[in-house]
Amino acid sequence: MAKIHWIIYIAVGLLVSVLSKRLNYDKLIFFFYAGLAFILVGVVKLVYSLRKKDERRQTAQNKRQSAFGRQQNNLQQKAVHHLKRCPRCGNIARINDRFCNKCGSRF
Ligand SMILES: [Zn+2]
């Protein structure tokens, strides 16, 4: 379906139905109902676009949540950076440790 804004459907529908009613309702009754149909399509499109906006808002929320998850990952990686290696035996120790708990060498 071509991307036509819902307000155009409603505007055209209103215009056609009002004009046909004003000019010659008996002869232009088809246009009157065509206009009503256009209004209906416009309303359906309006509802549809509103629902899509809602979906977009939700995906934005999901993105924010995944960004939060990434932040947590970064924090975990930082926790890894709080570790250090013993220069003598290569044992992993916490950055605050003063002695290696494997070989006992001082940091
Ligand atoms: Zn060591």
Backbone and ligand atoms as CSV (ligand in chain L), in Angstrom:
chain,resi,resn,atom,element,x,y,z
A,1,MET,N,N,0.838,-1.200,0.000
A,1,MET,CA,C,0.000,0.000,0.000
A,1,MET,C,C,0.880,1.260,0.000
A,2,ALA,N,N,0.499,2.234,-0.799
A,2,ALA,CA,C,1.270,3.479,-0.853
A,2,ALA,C,C,1.158,4.192,0.492
A,3,LYS,N,N,2.220,4.901,0.827
A,3,LYS,CA,C,2.222,5.573,2.126
A,3,LYS,C,C,1.542,6.931,2.008
A,4,ILE,N,N,0.265,6.953,2.351
A,4,ILE,CA,C,-0.492,8.206,2.351
A,4,ILE,C,C,-0.943,8.447,3.779
A,5,HIS,N,N,-0.742,9.658,4.227
A,5,HIS,CA,C,-1.075,9.971,5.611
A,5,HIS,C,C,-2.576,9.834,5.847
A,6,TRP,N,N,-2.932,9.359,7.037
A,6,TRP,CA,C,-4.339,9.105,7.335
A,6,TRP,C,C,-5.169,10.374,7.256
A,7,ILE,N,N,-4.513,11.523,7.581
A,7,ILE,CA,C,-5.282,12.774,7.606
A,7,ILE,C,C,-5.726,13.164,6.198
A,8,ILE,N,N,-4.940,12.725,5.185
A,8,ILE,CA,C,-5.312,13.001,3.794
A,8,ILE,C,C,-6.576,12.215,3.436
A,9,TYR,N,N,-6.610,10.955,3.869
A,9,TYR,CA,C,-7.803,10.132,3.619
A,9,TYR,C,C,-9.032,10.791,4.232
A,10,ILE,N,N,-8.897,11.214,5.485
A,10,ILE,CA,C,-10.050,11.799,6.179
A,10,ILE,C,C,-10.458,13.113,5.528
A,11,ALA,N,N,-9.448,13.933,5.169
A,11,ALA,CA,C,-9.741,15.235,4.554
A,11,ALA,C,C,-10.433,15.041,3.215
A,12,VAL,N,N,-9.885,14.141,2.369
A,12,VAL,CA,C,-10.480,13.891,1.053
A,12,VAL,C,C,-11.881,13.315,1.221
A,13,GLY,N,N,-12.015,12.383,2.143
A,13,GLY,CA,C,-13.317,11.764,2.376
A,13,GLY,C,C,-14.355,12.788,2.802
A,14,LEU,N,N,-13.976,13.656,3.740
A,14,LEU,CA,C,-14.889,14.699,4.200
A,14,LEU,C,C,-15.277,15.614,3.058
A,15,LEU,N,N,-14.247,16.028,2.295
A,15,LEU,CA,C,-14.468,16.952,1.188
A,15,LEU,C,C,-15.451,16.350,0.183
A,16,VAL,N,N,-15.165,15.109,-0.221
A,16,VAL,CA,C,-15.987,14.457,-1.250
A,16,VAL,C,C,-17.417,14.276,-0.760
A,17,SER,N,N,-17.559,13.778,0.471
A,17,SER,CA,C,-18.917,13.480,0.951
A,17,SER,C,C,-19.696,14.771,1.190
A,18,VAL,N,N,-19.030,15.793,1.752
A,18,VAL,CA,C,-19.734,17.058,2.012
A,18,VAL,C,C,-20.120,17.720,0.701
A,19,LEU,N,N,-19.169,17.723,-0.256
A,19,LEU,CA,C,-19.440,18.349,-1.552
A,19,LEU,C,C,-20.583,17.646,-2.274
A,20,SER,N,N,-20.531,16.298,-2.297
A,20,SER,CA,C,-21.563,15.559,-3.024
A,20,SER,C,C,-22.929,15.749,-2.380
A,21,LYS,N,N,-22.936,15.924,-1.063
A,21,LYS,CA,C,-24.214,16.131,-0.383
A,21,LYS,C,C,-24.764,17.529,-0.677
A,22,ARG,N,N,-23.821,18.491,-0.727
A,22,ARG,CA,C,-24.221,19.869,-0.986
A,22,ARG,C,C,-24.713,20.044,-2.416
A,23,LEU,N,N,-23.944,19.445,-3.366
A,23,LEU,CA,C,-24.214,19.695,-4.781
A,23,LEU,C,C,-25.474,18.977,-5.235
A,24,ASN,N,N,-25.384,17.657,-5.209
A,24,ASN,CA,C,-26.538,16.915,-5.711
A,24,ASN,C,C,-26.513,15.525,-5.078
A,25,TYR,N,N,-27.146,15.430,-3.948
A,25,TYR,CA,C,-27.050,14.204,-3.155
A,25,TYR,C,C,-27.571,12.993,-3.914
A,26,ASP,N,N,-28.657,13.156,-4.658
A,26,ASP,CA,C,-29.271,12.020,-5.358
A,26,ASP,C,C,-28.366,11.488,-6.457
A,27,LYS,N,N,-27.709,12.401,-7.182
A,27,LYS,CA,C,-26.863,11.970,-8.290
A,27,LYS,C,C,-25.477,11.553,-7.817
A,28,LEU,N,N,-25.041,12.166,-6.737
A,28,LEU,CA,C,-23.657,11.952,-6.305
A,28,LEU,C,C,-23.591,11.049,-5.072
A,29,ILE,N,N,-24.618,10.245,-4.882
A,29,ILE,CA,C,-24.668,9.401,-3.686
A,29,ILE,C,C,-23.481,8.439,-3.638
A,30,PHE,N,N,-23.024,8.012,-4.829
A,30,PHE,CA,C,-21.850,7.130,-4.858
A,30,PHE,C,C,-20.648,7.856,-4.261
A,31,PHE,N,N,-20.475,9.132,-4.643
A,31,PHE,CA,C,-19.331,9.892,-4.135
A,31,PHE,C,C,-19.455,10.107,-2.631
A,32,PHE,N,N,-20.692,10.283,-2.191
A,32,PHE,CA,C,-20.927,10.474,-0.761
A,32,PHE,C,C,-20.428,9.258,0.018
A,33,TYR,N,N,-20.790,8.065,-0.469
A,33,TYR,CA,C,-20.360,6.866,0.250
A,33,TYR,C,C,-18.874,6.580,0.043
A,34,ALA,N,N,-18.378,6.962,-1.143
A,34,ALA,CA,C,-16.935,6.830,-1.375
A,34,ALA,C,C,-16.179,7.700,-0.375
A,35,GLY,N,N,-16.705,8.900,-0.139
A,35,GLY,CA,C,-16.087,9.794,0.841
A,35,GLY,C,C,-16.115,9.185,2.230
A,36,LEU,N,N,-17.267,8.583,2.577
A,36,LEU,CA,C,-17.377,7.927,3.886
A,36,LEU,C,C,-16.355,6.797,3.992
A,37,ALA,N,N,-16.195,6.049,2.893
A,37,ALA,CA,C,-15.225,4.948,2.885
A,37,ALA,C,C,-13.822,5.499,3.108
A,38,PHE,N,N,-13.519,6.624,2.457
A,38,PHE,CA,C,-12.205,7.244,2.635
A,38,PHE,C,C,-11.986,7.620,4.097
A,39,ILE,N,N,-13.027,8.203,4.712
A,39,ILE,CA,C,-12.922,8.590,6.127
A,39,ILE,C,C,-12.629,7.351,6.972
A,40,LEU,N,N,-13.331,6.260,6.645
A,40,LEU,CA,C,-13.151,5.002,7.383
A,40,LEU,C,C,-11.700,4.520,7.255
A,41,VAL,N,N,-11.204,4.531,6.013
A,41,VAL,CA,C,-9.812,4.103,5.782
A,41,VAL,C,C,-8.863,4.992,6.583
A,42,GLY,N,N,-9.156,6.303,6.565
A,42,GLY,CA,C,-8.309,7.237,7.311
A,42,GLY,C,C,-8.300,6.915,8.790
A,43,VAL,N,N,-9.483,6.606,9.348
A,43,VAL,CA,C,-9.567,6.285,10.782
A,43,VAL,C,C,-8.792,5.006,11.076
A,44,VAL,N,N,-8.951,3.998,10.181
A,44,VAL,CA,C,-8.220,2.738,10.381
A,44,VAL,C,C,-6.722,2.995,10.363
A,45,LYS,N,N,-6.289,3.822,9.410
A,45,LYS,CA,C,-4.858,4.137,9.320
A,45,LYS,C,C,-4.383,4.878,10.566
A,46,LEU,N,N,-5.250,5.763,11.066
A,46,LEU,CA,C,-4.904,6.515,12.284
A,46,LEU,C,C,-4.670,5.547,13.441
A,47,VAL,N,N,-5.610,4.611,13.616
A,47,VAL,CA,C,-5.479,3.631,14.709
A,47,VAL,C,C,-4.206,2.810,14.513
A,48,TYR,N,N,-3.988,2.413,13.263
A,48,TYR,CA,C,-2.822,1.591,12.941
A,48,TYR,C,C,-1.525,2.335,13.258
A,49,SER,N,N,-1.469,3.618,12.863
A,49,SER,CA,C,-0.242,4.384,13.092
A,49,SER,C,C,-0.025,4.617,14.586
A,50,LEU,N,N,-1.132,4.798,15.326
A,50,LEU,CA,C,-0.998,4.970,16.776
A,50,LEU,C,C,-0.415,3.708,17.405
A,51,ARG,N,N,-0.902,2.563,16.916
A,51,ARG,CA,C,-0.403,1.303,17.472
A,51,ARG,C,C,1.081,1.136,17.123
A,52,LYS,N,N,1.448,1.554,15.911
A,52,LYS,CA,C,2.851,1.444,15.499
A,52,LYS,C,C,3.735,2.322,16.365
A,53,LYS,N,N,3.225,3.524,16.670
A,53,LYS,CA,C,3.978,4.431,17.535
A,53,LYS,C,C,4.233,3.773,18.885
A,54,ASP,N,N,3.194,3.097,19.381
A,54,ASP,CA,C,3.316,2.380,20.648
A,54,ASP,C,C,4.418,1.334,20.571
A,55,GLU,N,N,4.425,0.579,19.448
A,55,GLU,CA,C,5.448,-0.447,19.272
A,55,GLU,C,C,6.830,0.179,19.259
A,56,ARG,N,N,6.937,1.318,18.544
A,56,ARG,CA,C,8.238,1.976,18.457
A,56,ARG,C,C,8.717,2.403,19.844
A,57,ARG,N,N,7.742,2.903,20.653
A,57,ARG,CA,C,8.106,3.321,22.013
A,57,ARG,C,C,8.635,2.115,22.800
A,58,GLN,N,N,7.966,0.976,22.591
A,58,GLN,CA,C,8.386,-0.221,23.327
A,58,GLN,C,C,9.775,-0.670,22.896
A,59,THR,N,N,10.052,-0.628,21.579
A,59,THR,CA,C,11.384,-1.039,21.125
A,59,THR,C,C,12.433,-0.074,21.661
A,60,ALA,N,N,12.066,1.215,21.750
A,60,ALA,CA,C,13.011,2.175,22.330
A,60,ALA,C,C,13.309,1.814,23.772
A,61,GLN,N,N,12.262,1.394,24.479
A,61,GLN,CA,C,12.455,0.976,25.870
A,61,GLN,C,C,13.370,-0.248,25.938
A,62,ASN,N,N,13.149,-1.191,25.020
A,62,ASN,CA,C,13.993,-2.380,24.989
A,62,ASN,C,C,15.442,-2.003,24.751
A,63,LYS,N,N,15.646,-1.040,23.840
A,63,LYS,CA,C,17.017,-0.604,23.554
A,63,LYS,C,C,17.656,-0.024,24.801
A,64,ARG,N,N,16.867,0.775,25.514
A,64,ARG,CA,C,17.403,1.369,26.736
A,64,ARG,C,C,17.797,0.275,27.728
A,65,GLN,N,N,16.935,-0.755,27.804
A,65,GLN,CA,C,17.233,-1.842,28.735
A,65,GLN,C,C,18.495,-2.585,28.334
A,66,SER,N,N,18.665,-2.802,27.004
A,66,SER,CA,C,19.868,-3.516,26.587
A,66,SER,C,C,21.106,-2.647,26.837
A,67,ALA,N,N,20.927,-1.311,26.721
A,67,ALA,CA,C,22.039,-0.427,27.048
A,67,ALA,C,C,22.415,-0.577,28.526
A,68,PHE,N,N,21.374,-0.708,29.353
A,68,PHE,CA,C,21.616,-0.931,30.775
A,68,PHE,C,C,22.379,-2.234,30.984
A,69,GLY,N,N,21.981,-3.278,30.227
A,69,GLY,CA,C,22.675,-4.558,30.311
A,69,GLY,C,C,24.130,-4.430,29.924
A,70,ARG,N,N,24.383,-3.620,28.868
A,70,ARG,CA,C,25.759,-3.416,28.433
A,70,ARG,C,C,26.585,-2.743,29.532
A,71,GLN,N,N,25.934,-1.768,30.201
A,71,GLN,CA,C,26.610,-1.083,31.298
A,71,GLN,C,C,27.017,-2.087,32.378
A,72,GLN,N,N,26.091,-3.008,32.665
A,72,GLN,CA,C,26.396,-4.014,33.687
A,72,GLN,C,C,27.569,-4.880,33.249
A,73,ASN,N,N,27.590,-5.208,31.953
A,73,ASN,CA,C,28.713,-5.977,31.428
A,73,ASN,C,C,30.023,-5.228,31.633
A,74,ASN,N,N,29.971,-3.910,31.346
A,74,ASN,CA,C,31.166,-3.095,31.528
A,74,ASN,C,C,31.629,-3.152,32.978
A,75,LEU,N,N,30.659,-3.087,33.899
A,75,LEU,CA,C,31.010,-3.144,35.313
A,75,LEU,C,C,31.701,-4.461,35.636
A,76,GLN,N,N,31.179,-5.547,35.041
A,76,GLN,CA,C,31.800,-6.847,35.286
A,76,GLN,C,C,33.213,-6.875,34.724
A,77,GLN,N,N,33.389,-6.261,33.562
A,77,GLN,CA,C,34.732,-6.227,32.981
A,77,GLN,C,C,35.679,-5.406,33.851
A,78,LYS,N,N,35.134,-4.337,34.419
A,78,LYS,CA,C,35.957,-3.532,35.321
A,78,LYS,C,C,36.382,-4.359,36.537
A,79,ALA,N,N,35.467,-5.216,36.991
A,79,ALA,CA,C,35.795,-6.084,38.116
A,79,ALA,C,C,36.977,-6.965,37.748
A,80,VAL,N,N,37.035,-7.397,36.484
A,80,VAL,CA,C,38.176,-8.186,36.030
A,80,VAL,C,C,39.447,-7.348,36.099
A,81,HIS,N,N,39.309,-6.058,35.797
A,81,HIS,CA,C,40.496,-5.197,35.833
A,81,HIS,C,C,40.998,-4.964,37.253
A,82,HIS,N,N,40.186,-5.308,38.236
A,82,HIS,CA,C,40.638,-5.192,39.622
A,82,HIS,C,C,41.548,-6.351,40.005
A,83,LEU,N,N,41.803,-7.219,39.057
A,83,LEU,CA,C,42.696,-8.343,39.314
A,83,LEU,C,C,44.077,-8.035,38.745
A,84,LYS,N,N,45.059,-8.683,39.306
A,84,LYS,CA,C,46.424,-8.522,38.777
A,84,LYS,C,C,47.117,-9.877,38.812
A,85,ARG,N,N,48.214,-9.951,38.112
A,85,ARG,CA,C,48.956,-11.202,38.036
A,85,ARG,C,C,50.244,-11.095,38.858
A,86,CYS,N,N,50.539,-12.183,39.517
A,86,CYS,CA,C,51.791,-12.218,40.258
A,86,CYS,C,C,52.946,-12.186,39.261
A,87,PRO,N,N,53.906,-11.292,39.447
A,87,PRO,CA,C,55.032,-11.193,38.499
A,87,PRO,C,C,55.940,-12.427,38.544
A,88,ARG,N,N,55.881,-13.150,39.621
A,88,ARG,CA,C,56.791,-14.303,39.729
A,88,ARG,C,C,56.159,-15.583,39.177
A,89,CYS,N,N,54.907,-15.907,39.635
A,89,CYS,CA,C,54.310,-17.185,39.229
A,89,CYS,C,C,53.131,-17.025,38.279
A,90,GLY,N,N,52.656,-15.790,38.100
A,90,GLY,CA,C,51.542,-15.589,37.170
A,90,GLY,C,C,50.182,-15.881,37.773
A,91,ASN,N,N,50.142,-16.144,39.057
A,91,ASN,CA,C,48.876,-16.405,39.726
A,91,ASN,C,C,48.043,-15.122,39.755
A,92,ILE,N,N,46.723,-15.267,39.591
A,92,ILE,CA,C,45.841,-14.099,39.591
A,92,ILE,C,C,45.476,-13.746,41.022
A,93,ALA,N,N,45.651,-12.481,41.361
A,93,ALA,CA,C,45.332,-12.021,42.712
A,93,ALA,C,C,44.533,-10.729,42.611
A,94,ARG,N,N,43.859,-10.395,43.678
A,94,ARG,CA,C,43.119,-9.141,43.698
A,94,ARG,C,C,44.090,-7.978,43.817
A,95,ILE,N,N,43.658,-6.841,43.261
A,95,ILE,CA,C,44.549,-5.680,43.191
A,95,ILE,C,C,44.948,-5.219,44.589
A,96,ASN,N,N,44.109,-5.479,45.601
A,96,ASN,CA,C,44.400,-5.037,46.963
A,96,ASN,C,C,45.304,-6.006,47.727
A,97,ASP,N,N,45.469,-7.213,47.166
A,97,ASP,CA,C,46.307,-8.190,47.865
A,97,ASP,C,C,47.761,-7.717,47.907
A,98,ARG,N,N,48.397,-7.948,49.024
A,98,ARG,CA,C,49.790,-7.520,49.157
A,98,ARG,C,C,50.745,-8.666,48.887
A,99,PHE,N,N,50.253,-9.894,49.073
A,99,PHE,CA,C,51.103,-11.050,48.824
A,99,PHE,C,C,50.398,-12.003,47.887
A,100,CYS,N,N,51.138,-12.716,47.085
A,100,CYS,CA,C,50.576,-13.749,46.224
A,100,CYS,C,C,50.148,-14.917,47.106
A,101,ASN,N,N,48.945,-15.400,46.902
A,101,ASN,CA,C,48.487,-16.492,47.762
A,101,ASN,C,C,48.943,-17.852,47.237
A,102,LYS,N,N,49.753,-17.856,46.194
A,102,LYS,CA,C,50.292,-19.123,45.693
A,102,LYS,C,C,51.766,-19.269,46.054
A,103,CYS,N,N,52.553,-18.258,45.665
A,103,CYS,CA,C,53.974,-18.357,45.925
A,103,CYS,C,C,54.415,-17.462,47.091
A,104,GLY,N,N,53.547,-16.602,47.541
A,104,GLY,CA,C,53.853,-15.786,48.711
A,104,GLY,C,C,54.744,-14.599,48.426
A,105,SER,N,N,55.001,-14.331,47.174
A,105,SER,CA,C,55.875,-13.179,46.881
A,105,SER,C,C,55.094,-11.873,47.070
A,106,ARG,N,N,55.863,-10.857,47.454
A,106,ARG,CA,C,55.233,-9.577,47.757
A,106,ARG,C,C,55.032,-8.765,46.477
A,107,PHE,N,N,53.864,-8.086,46.380
A,107,PHE,CA,C,53.606,-7.246,45.195
A,107,PHE,C,C,54.175,-5.863,45.400
L,1,ZN,ZN,ZN,52.936,-15.730,42.896
